[in-house]
Amino acid sequence: MNSFDQVFSGVDERGSRWGLLQKKSRFIKSIWIAIVLIASLSSCLRDHLPPSQIAGPVDWMSELDPQMKEVIDEFLLLNPTPLWQLSTEEARKRPTIKDAVNSLLVKKGQPIPMPNVTTSELFLPGSPPLMVRAVVYKPATATGPLPVIVYYHGGGWVLASPEVYEASTKGLAEKVGAIVVSVDYHRAPENKFATAHVDCYKAYKWVKENAASLGGDPAKVAVAGESAGGNMSVGVCMMARDSGTALPVHQLLVYPVANNDLMTESYIKYQNAKPLDKPLIEWFTARYFKTPADGDSPLISLVDVANLSGLPPATIIAAQIDPLQTEGQQLRDKFMKSGVKVTYLLYEGTTHEFFGTNALVSKAEQAQNFAAAQLKEAFK
């Protein structure tokens, strides 16, 4: 019996001499039920409205750090057409945030930073039967066995390369005093899910087993990545755990892809942000996933599906003006619930891809220094 039946049961059981009152009571009961049903339906509709109908996008440009805004303005000047309106081949030829930084440095008459690292190249086993190119950055003045960082670049599994992300990898090599092996995993749509993930794991396993041949310390190997690369860093840790391969000592995750939910608060607020907006993420996943069901794999849905227990300590660096901001926070919380030590730091006024803008953006330099300090501590 529901609450409304309880209210009116005493009236309904009084007999025929109360007939008129009974009819009135039923009428009143019907009105009460109708009122409550309407109120409940209204509440239910509010609970199930798409987030875009509850809170819309914000004026993200007004929230930019002034230095970050200069970089974004230059990027938009170089890229007037959204990447998601282009073919894969055309998008790969378009200027990147790295190009925007270098262009702005030239305009300002400032030199492009040249970290004191050496660069070499090697080929590693990837997703069978593929081989994977990797670029190795090594501090020029370092001696003795060095820590090693296996790094995975961003670009939504579709764009970019180790060279595009050199501001990050060279910066980490110099600041940490570590060898950085930047993996040029196979991109989509030529290679669908989970080729890139397997490439990254196979490359890590090879580096872990052959670190000494690079001048590295096999006991001090970490993984790191930005965006899609951050997602694959966690995936590498899970695959290592599940296959019995020795785990990395740390995972540095810079604005990682961590879920398959495109209706989070930050996706709504920053759906139009640049350089990463919601349509571009949909463009990426349409190229990497074989079917939409791939998005529900534990390798993608780290927050909702994956088992993160037993993974190494993590550092998460997040940007405020980024559709991925919410899932970075959710990943932090999932790590904590899974018993994984995690450090999280959000940089206000910055966008996706800010980590490699340290030549112009002070907060990017701060983020690189923080990341380097976290890795140095892990390597002790």
Summary of the structure (lengths in Angstrom):
residues: 380
radius of gyration: 26.4
end to end distance: 65.7
largest distance: 103.3
contacts: 1317
relative contact order: 0.12
helix: 49%
strand: 17%
